[in-house]
Structures are given as structure tokens and as C-alpha cells.
Amino acid sequence: MYYRRKLLLGILEEFGGALSHTKLQKILLLVTRKQHEKSFDFVPFKYGSFSFQANQDLSTLSKKEIIINKTKARGSDWIINSEEPFFTTLKKEDKAAIKQTKEEIAHLNQKELVKYTYIKYPYFAIKSQIVDDLLTDKEREQVHAQKRSFDDPAFFTIGYEGISLETYLNKLIINDVKLLCDVRKNPLSMKYGFSKKQLKGACESVGIEYQHIPQLGIDSEKRADLKTMNDYNKLFDDYERTTLVENSVQLDELFKLAEKYRRIAITCFEKEPCMCHRSRVADALKKLPTWDIDQKNL
């Protein structure tokens, strides 16, 4: 079993074997903030901090019947359905983090716990639908100060290699990206969160629109034997001569989307732009006579 799943189960066990979905997410935030290497990352969501990976792990544990997802009249609970001990299998520092968190919030009900995390980590409250109900004017000012809003148009490129879905989304959020354009030919990924349906859903849940433009992608078989930078350059030179020329309509569409949304990003897998065709898409846009939008890789 993945260690991060043992951590989830250890938290549930130490908190009496059952926690609401919301409460577990908030407790997990507080626990992971105490870790040197965090087991989970988070994004600002409609009720504050939320980890897509943790939610997926809990769903997997539920399918394996290690935990039960019990729906109630108001919300749902995660309940341990195993007699196997998990807390004792955790690292010493993680057991300490869970116990410290338990003492820290022992006096708080769920509503108070949510408010506590909003005050302690205001960034994660910037997209909350209940922030006005929980915080004072002064406290809301701290949340508002965390919001990123820019008037200047900008065009970004971003790869998801080596980062979590949450880290990826936070890069888009803090740069006030309004639209993500996926320029992969086949938007499938073995990495959680980055196949088309998952990525689209995650983006839209944090207020970022998603659009797939497969015509600007490269067939995966053409990337199979790339070993040197020279191999990449040959592939991308051919891509410029063929795909970008043959799909000038989609390039023009991307130009119009940049004008409409003002702050957009194109995405593919590779971390380094020089090893990804998205850099050539960006270069092609830059060569257009009326293009005057700043470009940056995230």
C-alpha cells in the first residue's frame, strides 16, 4: 500500500475511525503542513483546501472496502472498515504531526475547523463559497489579499512532468489563467489527473476553462526514439514545416482565444519547453504580425 494511503488511514484511526469528507480534508492539510516532505498537495476549492489525490486515494480505499463512504442527510463520512492497525506503521514524525493536530483542533466543530484553516492558510479560501458566512471583514481582507488578478494579457506554456495535479493547478491559479488549451494529440496519461476528462474536470472546478486542440499535437510514435537534443530539434523542425502549416486554422483559433480570454496557457507533458512542441506553437504565434502578448513558461 502507498505510504500516503497509510497516512490517511492513520489519521482516520487516530480520530476515532470516522471523519466527514470536509473534516478529513482540513485535518490532512494541517497534518501535511507539518511534514518536511508533504504527502499531499492542495488547491483552493469551493469549501477551502482540497486534495484531488487524497480524494482519489480515499475512493480507491473505499472500492477495496478498507474504508466505507457513508452518505448522511448532510454530507458524507469516511469510516475505517478494517481491524488492521495503521497509525503505528507511520513514521515517528508523522505520528507526532497527527497527535499535535488532534490537540490543536480538539475543541473545534467542523464549521470552526473550516474557519480555522481559512484564517491560518487564507490562500486556500480564495475560491470558497462560504467564506462570507465564516469570516469577519478583516479576516476576508486577508483572503482577498491572496487572490491573483491581472489586467495585462499573457500567454503561458506549462508542462506537468514531475509535479502533482494540485501544484500544476496552483501555477495556473496564481497567474490568473482563464483558459487552458491542451495541445496533446492524445490527451491520455498514466499520471493521475492529467488525462483529458480528469484535467478538464479539475480545471473547471477551480474556475479555469479547458479546451483540447488535438490538431496541434504530435503523434506519440514520432516521439518514441528521441534521445538527444538534436533528435528533438529535428522532430520539431519537421513539426513546424508540416503540422503547424497544415493546421494554420487551429493556430489562428489559438490566437483568437488569446485575444478573447487575455490570459491563457497551452499545455503538454514535458517540463522543459525546449523538449516540447508547445515551444514551437508559442514561437509560431510570436511570429504573427499582430501578436503583442508576453509569453512565459510556468
Steps between C-alpha positions, in 0.01 A plus 500: 500500500623851419628677811277802436196269527628366830521861616133554412404186688721592793324837528158333488609247763639764737183711464271217610460311171263741325518853361284701265642560152549869575655446842749243372615735224556781750679275751715361219602854404607576858691172529683532168602860574706349783675250271845570359401320179127544459299189418226706330465835326185712503308754292253770602156347450135584562528411871867586541804274477452187293731223382389320184760230564375436853142482376604251232691291755199494733277390213746219422507391865120502496492276193735261680258515797777611737283802576130573452356813343183557700260763368294690755223758478764772516828393344689170504743321732808288436493206744776242555385148415812311601641370828856534373695771687634781284601780736779291656652433156557871432829686532572647841475858373165433330352343813613811688345728236164321526501510882599868498221580255251307710589709805497818291140457382347287777264779603375580148188376324503466120392858428758635742767275350430630151522858629825416680661378177374809312668729753819295525534443122295774328621408150292182510186705571518719187242291313283410798125530460450539875776745589253787553304291751806405704738794511492857626571792266860516619548126455353516149750772415778251569338254260446768236869596527589147386300524177691552176339723241683660207381742234787441258456225240744209524570174322650211695632154422502230766601135528387260771810283512617447858224690682167414659164601359458741792838669443418527131161661568648740753746624237204583278300657784773732628562622145127567452473268198147502361531227234720192469552368147619140482718455189562128544395280210370231734434647846550179696736465795605229743544779753193571711307810401643565156283298264253722317186434706682531833691814402192667353298428813776619733552824307132582485458428872746781578355743246732440203353408163653211305521443125667219308665582166629159378588631153801676653632180658768254392437128447649306791683256272709789364634559851595138568874516420596849612834482681694820436409867472582470131230232467249735662597789276463288185153391611392853584644644178290247309203589720537866400520416130203264502257501793507873572464586131225245438310610810528876466125523572558360851794734550275790404238363741758505777583860413132596528467314832796697634326822397168390654622358833807727531683261734531148362741208518585212268603170651676175426711254703865606495634728772756669274351703211798419276401132518133564423320607184304760698806726471466491120129582525590800715773603253256475207257732680780742579577528128148612413504870399238611754620291796608719791432285807776414745589130519634303794554136594361401839 
